[in-house]
Amino acid sequence: MSWETKVLAEIEATADELVELAGDLIRIPSENPPGDCTEVGEFIAAVLRKAGVEVDVLDAGQGRLNVVSHQGSPGDRHLVLAGHSDVVPVGDVSRWSFPPFAGDVVDGYLRGRGASDMKAGLAGIIHAYVVMHRLGVPLGGRLSLAAVPDEEAGGPLGADWLLDQGVLDGATGAVIAEPAERTHPTIGQKGSNWFRLTVSGRPGHGSLQPLHGTNANLQAAKAILALQSLWEMVPDAPAEVRELIARSQVFAEEREGYAPGIGAVFDHVTINVGKITGGSATNVVADKCVVEIDTRVPIGLTRAQVLQRVDELLAEAGVEATVEPLGFRSEPNWTLPDDPIVVELVSSLRELTGEPAEGVLQWASSDARTFRSHGIPVLQYGPAELSTIHGFDERAPVADVVLSAKTYALTALRYLGVADE
């Protein structure tokens, strides 16, 4: 019996153990903000130690525990299985139809905050890692597990911090258990370009507007309308990724739950006005307005080009404002479809599902950008009901939780090879 057969059979036989682990992770709140992942980090470390696995718990401060483990032997390849342990806040609990941290299974779905993003996926990489250790698979390279915090806040004390410490030096590939469509792992993403726009006005009595005073809120409104023209910027994508962009657009159009034309997000700058704070009182001409804006940069443009266009549009609109960086900031990034780690995971998916599978782009951002900035080819694949991510009643199909664990294991076996085969 081959090692692939042994490992896949063991994951199938221990599926209940996997689902129980996912439920346990969900039942440990790790909302970010505030971002304290002490309890969930210690739990993950305890699970690994109980399985006889050597573990390093690295504290980046502020309750951000990074849990790392290694197995296998030195070789030409070093694969990292990674996932984040923090989740977004549950929001208004009264709008959930079940307890947000239920961690239970109902009608074939694992339920609770983080079920899709991404504690089920995190459980999958942990379980696949433990099964390979339990069976004593003689891997032909090094396999690392990294459970990191702080992804939902941009990762400064999670993946960014961990990679900067050199803990994963030498990695030649990575798989992040982020949510993805069942047969479409994500292999690239748009850049993130958040910024804060501050407009100053001249206060006065509200009864004298527009004859006296300069209303910062009105100036900010002019700026917001002017910046909608960022959508018209034309990217010049490298030839090597144009087919990937086109394929991703087709895939996006075929997904349920989105309006026709959604594929255009992949070759346009998107602009979301997320937060507006202006004025001091209803009867006072606003002297200041602050607008927080989230733009996403397509492949073929840079953050610098977008920010330059922001300045131009503000000048054309006659609005004086200061622009300062905010939150997520990254350039568009991708891993080519023919990279070995992409090839192995996609082929594993095809074999396990019996369905066509291929990598696509995502319009959001994640820790993948950090791995790529450190020169590590990476793709993302994890179980999810995508429409519930960051929303109420989050859940993930149990069948896909098991499929993901098998996919991680089979990918690792094929990417690293087995010493005695």
HELIX and SHEET records of a PDB file:
HELIX    1   1 TRP A    3  ALA A   13  1                                  11    
HELIX    2   2 ALA A   15  ILE A   26  1                                  12    
HELIX    3   3 THR A   38  LYS A   50  1                                  13    
HELIX    4   4 VAL A   93  ARG A   95  5                                   3    
HELIX    5   5 ALA A  115  LYS A  119  3                                   5    
HELIX    6   6 ALA A  120  LEU A  135  1                                  16    
HELIX    7   7 GLU A  151  ALA A  153  5                                   3    
HELIX    8   8 ALA A  159  ASP A  164  1                                   6    
HELIX    9   9 GLY A  206  LEU A  208  5                                   3    
HELIX   10  10 ALA A  216  LEU A  227  1                                  12    
HELIX   11  11 GLN A  228  GLU A  232  5                                   5    
HELIX   12  12 ALA A  239  GLU A  254  1                                  16    
HELIX   13  13 ILE A  262  ASP A  267  5                                   6    
HELIX   14  14 ARG A  303  ALA A  317  1                                  15    
HELIX   15  15 PRO A  340  THR A  353  1                                  14    
HELIX   16  16 ALA A  368  SER A  373  1                                   6    
HELIX   17  17 LEU A  386  THR A  388  5                                   3    
HELIX   18  18 VAL A  398  LEU A  416  1                                  19    
SHEET    1   A 6 ASP A  56  ASP A  59  0                                        
SHEET    2   A 6 LEU A  65  GLY A  72 -1                                        
SHEET    3   A 6 ARG A 142  VAL A 148 -1                                        
SHEET    4   A 6 HIS A  78  HIS A  84  1                                        
SHEET    5   A 6 GLY A 173  ILE A 176  1                                        
SHEET    6   A 6 VAL A 378  GLN A 380  1                                        
SHEET    1   B 3 VAL A 105  VAL A 106  0                                        
SHEET    2   B 3 TYR A 109  ARG A 111 -1                                        
SHEET    3   B 3 ARG A 395  PRO A 397 -1                                        
SHEET    1   C 3 ASN A 333  TRP A 334  0                                        
SHEET    2   C 3 THR A 186  GLN A 189 -1                                        
SHEET    3   C 3 VAL A 360  GLN A 362  1                                        
SHEET    1   D 4 THR A 270  GLY A 278  0                                        
SHEET    2   D 4 LYS A 288  VAL A 297 -1                                        
SHEET    3   D 4 GLY A 191  SER A 200 -1                                        
SHEET    4   D 4 ALA A 321  SER A 330 -1                                        
END                                                                             
